[in-house]
Amino acid sequence: MAEVEWLDDVEMRAWRSLLGAHRRLLQRLDAELQASQDLSVSDYGVLVELSEAGGG
């Protein structure tokens, strides 16, 4: 079994920064969708999947 290579301090800070930005973006998108369309990001994701599924 291969040994796990953990992130160094710089990589970990970058990873945590990316996760924080992703979280803030989703919160912002969710708030805007709720305000303008009364949909959550999850609702929108389901609608996208359904619209692309085809098959009538």
Secondary structure, 3 states (H helix, E strand, C coil): CCCCCCCCHHHHHHHHHHHHHHHHHHHHHHHHHHHHHCCCHHHHHHHHHHHHHCCC
